[in-house]
Amino acid sequence: MTRNESGQFGRLRKRAAIIAALFFCASSAFAQDVTLTSQGGALEITGRYIAFDGENIQIESEYGPLTLRYDSVTCDGELCPDVATYVPELRFSGARLMGDVLMPALVAGFARSQGLQVTFEQVDASHFTQTLFAPDSSVASARFAFRATNTDEGFADLIAHEADMVMSAREVRSQEVTRAAEVGLGRLDAARQSRIVGLDALVPVVSPRSDVTAISLSTLAAAFSGELKTWKDEAGEGIPLTAHLGPDADGQSQVFIDEVIRGTGRKLSDNVIRHETNAALAEAVAADAGAIGILATTALGTTQPIAIRDNCGFISTPRVPEMKTEDYPLTAPLFLYLPSRRLSPLAHDFLAWLRGPEAQLVVRRAGFVDQGAVPIPLDAQGQRFANAIVAAGPEMPLTELQRMVRILGAQVRLSTSFRFEVGSTRLDAQSRSNLLSLAQAIRDGRYDDQPLMLVGFSDGRGASDANRDLSSARAVSVLRDLEELMGGAIPEGIVVETEAFGEALPMGCDDTEWGRQMNRRVELWVAQ
């Protein structure tokens, strides 16, 4: 284990500036130059080989990344592709969390969908390849090459043109967006340059010997910033508190630090114990009655997960419906980031398959949460409506609650929800992915006979009439975004309406930014 470290972006800049010699041990040296000469010899350009998609070659030249049709040039250099023996390849780099189980399972599922067989070859501790073959053939149809380390390394490899896609356990950071744009990869924070392949969640965990069952996000931040140094046991005695976290470059650890620690204006304590693996973290927490750690739901080990509770008594646990709706505040999407350059037909086919029902089934079987919409019946939402009744008052009269129940009582909530980035009208990453999935579901005819309703809600700050107007504007905004995705209008015969109830159905306490963020949302409901 190591103590907290800094300087990840210094390493990123150094990594991007000094192009490494090898990316995959199985793929030869990517740092060698090739020379492309046009027919007739009028143009000659030398640059570092980046990729070949079967028709086009891309190199890093003094003019930036260049893409040229391969049949219009002659190529000189060890890495020049041989069209006759070309095998489409996709190179992935990034989070081991995704590379260990999820991505190999998805590649195997994609192979089955294409009627292909797949072989697996472990090159070393971090590198492996999956090769796809037609049945009874020894000739490879496609190859998926992986480097599974951490999210920071994944972005560094993409920026160095050593990967085609990043496996990321967090959203891209502004420094990475800037550096990627500088080297011709486009804007990585643009909606079309990322895909969410599954959902995970970060969970506070304690030892099975601890009597702690729930914790607020503010208390959690205090524990990891060093402000909270002891627990109180049942007898009122102080137990020394130790905080445990994953490695510095781990994307999920970074999500926790960014959103919970820095998001409350705090700094991570130097006394936080860092672990190189989730297994080591879980073992250390389980053995210490005073320990608290942060783990993914897929890596809890023998620790005891605890719920998140706010000052108003709202309890949140990482159950599947709450993760799909983002009602659990530490839901952690798992991303693929891709460059804004021509990708091979293999990449397009794989990315398209990831949005389909077969891929969602693979995600579930791999132990993660998929993004498929599931119904949440009204009778399963009793606590939400009980909270609404308790919170009712002069600003939210009983008549408005009765109107809400009357309208929503004839419908079923779907797990597809929409939330916005803090201080912005832009949908957050999970919600943008949800919108793409909803548009595809409408195109596929899944809601041909079922009217849909986008229902807006707000936090409780300000006057109730203004909040109702604001929540209505959010619902209308999501509808407009959906129409844009559908080519400018909802297809004929599909009914999508909007409704709004302001602060009527709170999901969190309005005295924290976390709670207000939970309350500002647009839900999707469907007629029964």
Residue pairs with C-beta under 8 A, 6 or more apart in sequence:
1 273
1 274
1 275
1 276
1 280
1 284
2 247
2 248
2 274
2 276
3 270
3 272
3 273
3 274
4 245
4 248
4 268
4 269
4 270
4 272
4 274
5 248
5 274
6 248
8 152
8 248
8 249
9 173
9 175
11 152
11 156
12 152
12 155
12 156
12 159
12 175
12 176
12 179
13 179
15 156
15 159
15 160
16 156
16 159
16 160
16 179
16 183
19 31
19 48
19 160
19 161
19 162
20 31
20 160
20 162
21 29
21 31
22 28
22 29
22 30
22 31
23 30
23 91
23 93
23 147
23 157
23 162
23 163
24 91
24 123
24 127
24 129
24 145
24 147
25 123
25 124
25 127
26 121
26 123
26 127
26 129
26 145
27 89
27 91
27 145
28 78
28 79
29 78
29 79
30 48
30 49
30 50
30 79
30 161
30 162
31 48
32 48
32 49
32 77
32 78
32 79
33 46
33 47
33 48
33 49
33 77
34 46
34 47
34 48
34 49
34 57
34 59
34 75
34 76
34 77
34 78
34 79
34 80
35 44
35 45
35 46
35 75
35 76
35 77
36 44
36 45
36 46
36 47
36 57
36 59
36 68
36 73
36 74
36 75
37 43
37 44
37 73
37 74
37 75
37 76
38 44
38 72
38 73
39 72
39 73
39 74
45 59
45 61
45 63
45 66
46 61
47 59
47 60
47 61
47 62
47 66
48 59
48 60
48 161
49 57
49 59
49 77
49 79
49 80
50 58
50 59
50 60
50 65
50 161
51 57
51 58
51 161
51 164
51 341
51 344
52 58
52 70
52 81
52 86
53 88
53 342
53 343
53 344
53 345
54 83
54 86
54 88
54 344
54 345
55 69
55 70
55 71
56 67
56 68
56 69
56 70
56 342
57 67
57 68
57 70
57 73
57 75
57 81
58 65
58 66
58 67
58 68
58 341
58 342
59 65
59 66
59 68
60 161
60 183
64 183
64 184
65 161
65 183
65 184
65 185
65 341
67 341
67 342
70 81
70 83
75 81
87 140
87 141
87 142
87 143
88 141
88 142
88 143
88 344
88 345
88 346
89 142
89 143
89 144
89 145
89 344
89 346
90 142
90 143
90 144
90 145
90 164
90 165
90 344
90 346
90 347
90 350
91 145
91 146
91 147
91 162
91 163
91 164
91 165
92 99
92 103
92 144
92 145
92 146
92 147
92 154
92 163
92 164
92 165
92 166
92 167
92 336
93 146
93 147
93 148
93 149
93 153
93 154
93 157
93 158
93 162
93 163
93 165
93 166
93 167
94 147
94 148
94 149
94 150
94 151
94 153
94 154
94 155
94 157
94 163
94 166
94 167
94 168
94 169
94 251
95 148
95 150
95 151
95 154
95 167
95 168
95 169
95 250
95 251
95 334
96 126
96 148
96 149
96 150
97 169
97 200
97 251
97 252
97 296
97 298
97 299
97 334
98 148
98 167
98 169
98 197
98 334
99 146
99 147
99 148
99 167
100 148
101 366
101 367
102 197
102 198
102 334
102 363
102 366
102 368
103 144
103 146
103 167
103 197
104 120
104 128
104 130
104 146
105 362
105 365
105 366
106 197
106 354
106 359
106 362
106 363
106 366
107 118
107 130
107 132
107 144
107 350
108 118
108 130
108 362
109 358
109 359
109 361
109 362
110 349
110 350
110 353
110 359
111 117
111 118
111 130
111 132
113 353
113 358
114 132
114 141
114 349
115 134
115 135
116 132
116 133
116 134
116 135
116 141
116 142
117 132
117 133
117 134
117 135
118 130
118 131
118 132
118 133
119 130
119 131
119 133
120 128
120 129
120 130
121 128
121 129
121 130
121 131
122 128
123 129
126 147
126 148
126 149
127 145
127 146
127 147
127 148
128 145
128 146
128 148
129 143
129 144
129 145
129 146
130 143
130 144
130 146
131 140
131 142
131 143
131 144
132 140
132 141
132 142
132 143
132 144
133 139
133 140
133 141
134 141
142 346
147 153
147 154
147 157
147 163
148 167
149 249
150 247
150 249
150 250
150 251
151 166
151 167
151 168
151 169
151 170
151 249
151 250
151 251
151 254
152 249
152 251
153 249
154 163
154 166
154 167
154 168
154 337
155 166
155 168
155 172
155 176
155 180
155 337
157 163
157 166
158 164
158 165
158 166
158 180
158 185
158 337
158 339
159 176
159 179
159 180
159 183
159 185
161 183
164 338
164 339
164 343
164 347
165 336
165 337
165 338
165 347
166 335
166 336
166 337
166 338
167 334
167 335
167 336
168 251
168 334
168 335
168 336
168 337
169 200
169 250
169 251
169 252
169 255
169 332
169 334
169 335
170 251
170 252
170 254
170 255
170 258
170 332
170 335
171 189
171 333
171 335
171 429
172 180
172 188
172 189
172 194
172 335
172 337
176 188
177 187
177 188
177 189
180 186
180 187
180 188
180 339
181 187
181 188
184 341
185 339
185 340
185 341
186 193
186 339
186 340
186 341
187 193
187 340
188 194
188 337
188 339
190 340
191 432
191 436
193 337
193 338
193 339
193 340
194 335
194 336
194 337
194 338
194 429
195 335
195 336
195 338
195 351
195 354
195 355
195 433
196 333
196 334
196 335
196 371
196 429
196 430
196 433
197 334
197 335
197 336
197 354
197 359
197 363
198 333
198 334
198 363
198 366
198 368
198 369
198 370
198 371
199 323
199 324
199 331
199 332
199 333
199 334
199 368
199 369
199 370
199 371
199 430
200 252
200 296
200 297
200 298
200 331
200 332
200 333
200 334
200 368
200 369
201 296
201 297
201 318
201 323
201 328
201 330
201 331
201 332
201 369
202 252
202 255
202 256
202 294
202 295
202 296
202 330
202 332
203 294
203 295
203 296
203 297
203 300
203 305
203 306
203 318
203 330
204 215
204 220
204 292
204 293
204 294
204 305
204 306
204 308
205 282
205 285
205 292
205 293
205 294
205 295
205 300
205 303
205 304
205 305
205 306
206 212
206 285
206 291
206 292
206 293
206 303
206 304
206 306
207 285
207 286
207 287
207 288
207 289
207 290
207 291
207 303
207 304
208 286
208 302
208 303
208 304
209 289
210 231
210 289
210 290
210 291
210 304
211 233
211 234
212 231
212 292
212 306
213 306
213 307
214 306
214 307
214 308
214 309
214 315
215 223
215 292
215 306
215 307
215 308
215 309
216 308
216 309
216 310
216 311
217 260
217 264
217 308
217 310
217 329
217 512
217 514
218 264
218 512
219 228
220 260
220 292
220 308
221 260
221 261
221 263
221 264
221 266
222 228
222 266
223 241
223 243
223 292
224 243
224 245
224 256
224 260
224 261
224 266
224 268
224 269
224 272
225 261
225 266
225 267
225 268
225 269
226 269
226 270
226 271
227 266
228 241
229 240
229 241
230 238
230 239
230 240
230 241
230 290
231 238
231 239
231 241
231 290
232 238
232 239
233 239
239 289
239 290
240 290
241 290
241 291
241 292
242 273
242 288
242 290
242 291
242 292
243 269
243 271
243 272
243 273
243 291
243 292
243 293
244 272
244 273
244 274
244 275
244 281
244 284
244 285
244 291
244 292
244 293
244 294
245 253
245 256
245 257
245 268
245 272
245 273
245 274
245 275
245 281
245 293
245 294
246 252
246 253
246 274
246 275
246 277
246 278
246 281
246 294
246 295
247 253
247 274
247 275
247 276
248 274
252 294
252 296
252 332
253 294
255 330
255 332
256 294
256 330
257 268
259 330
260 330
261 267
261 268
263 513
263 514
273 284
275 281
275 284
278 295
278 296
278 299
278 301
279 299
279 301
281 293
281 295
282 293
282 295
282 299
282 300
282 301
282 302
282 303
283 301
283 302
284 291
284 293
285 291
285 292
285 293
285 295
285 303
286 301
286 302
286 303
293 303
295 301
295 303
295 305
296 332
297 305
297 318
298 367
298 368
305 317
305 318
307 315
307 316
307 317
308 315
308 316
308 317
308 328
308 329
308 330
309 315
309 316
310 316
310 508
310 509
310 512
310 514
310 515
311 509
311 511
311 512
312 506
312 508
312 509
312 510
312 511
312 515
314 387
314 506
314 507
314 508
314 509
314 515
316 322
316 327
316 328
316 329
316 508
317 328
318 328
318 330
318 331
319 328
320 369
320 374
321 327
321 374
321 376
321 380
321 415
322 328
322 331
323 331
323 369
324 369
324 371
324 373
324 374
324 415
324 416
324 417
325 376
325 415
325 416
325 417
325 523
326 417
326 419
326 428
326 430
326 431
326 521
327 417
327 507
327 518
329 508
329 514
329 517
329 518
331 430
333 429
333 430
333 433
334 368
335 429
336 351
336 354
338 347
338 351
353 359
355 436
355 437
355 440
357 372
359 370
360 370
360 371
360 372
361 370
363 369
363 370
363 371
364 370
371 433
371 434
371 437
372 437
373 414
373 415
373 416
373 437
373 438
373 441
373 524
374 414
374 415
375 412
375 413
375 414
375 415
375 526
376 412
376 413
376 414
376 415
377 412
377 413
378 408
378 409
378 411
378 412
378 413
381 413
384 505
384 507
385 405
385 505
387 505
387 506
387 507
388 396
388 401
388 404
388 504
388 505
388 506
389 401
391 460
391 503
391 506
392 398
392 401
395 460
395 463
395 464
395 503
396 464
396 502
396 503
396 504
400 464
400 501
400 502
400 504
401 504
403 501
404 501
404 504
404 505
407 499
408 455
408 525
410 527
410 528
411 453
411 525
411 526
411 527
411 528
412 525
412 526
412 528
413 523
413 524
413 525
414 523
414 524
414 525
414 526
416 434
416 437
416 438
416 524
417 431
417 434
417 521
417 522
417 523
417 524
418 427
418 431
418 434
418 435
418 454
418 474
418 478
418 521
418 522
418 523
418 524
419 427
419 428
419 430
419 431
419 517
419 520
419 521
419 522
420 426
420 427
420 428
420 431
420 474
420 520
421 427
421 428
422 513
422 517
425 474
425 477
427 435
427 478
427 481
435 478
435 481
435 482
435 485
436 485
438 482
438 524
439 482
439 485
439 486
441 447
442 486
442 490
442 491
442 494
443 486
443 491
447 494
447 526
448 493
448 494
450 526
450 527
451 495
451 496
451 497
451 526
451 527
452 494
452 495
452 496
452 497
452 524
452 525
452 526
452 527
453 496
453 497
453 498
453 499
453 524
453 525
453 526
453 527
454 475
454 478
454 479
454 496
454 497
454 498
454 499
454 522
454 523
454 524
454 525
455 475
455 498
455 499
455 500
455 501
455 522
455 523
455 524
455 525
456 470
456 471
456 472
456 473
456 474
456 475
456 476
456 498
456 499
456 500
456 501
456 521
456 522
457 471
457 500
457 501
457 502
457 503
457 504
457 505
457 519
457 520
457 521
457 522
457 523
458 467
458 468
458 470
458 471
458 474
458 502
458 503
458 519
458 520
459 467
459 503
459 506
459 510
459 515
459 516
459 519
459 520
460 467
460 503
460 506
460 510
460 519
461 467
461 510
461 516
464 502
464 503
465 502
467 502
467 503
468 500
468 501
468 502
469 500
470 502
471 500
471 501
471 502
471 503
471 520
471 522
472 498
472 499
472 500
474 500
474 520
474 521
474 522
475 498
475 499
475 500
475 522
476 498
478 522
479 496
479 498
482 490
482 496
483 489
483 490
490 496
503 519
506 515
506 518
506 519
507 515
507 518
507 519
507 521
508 514
508 515
508 516
508 517
508 518
508 519
509 515
510 516
510 519
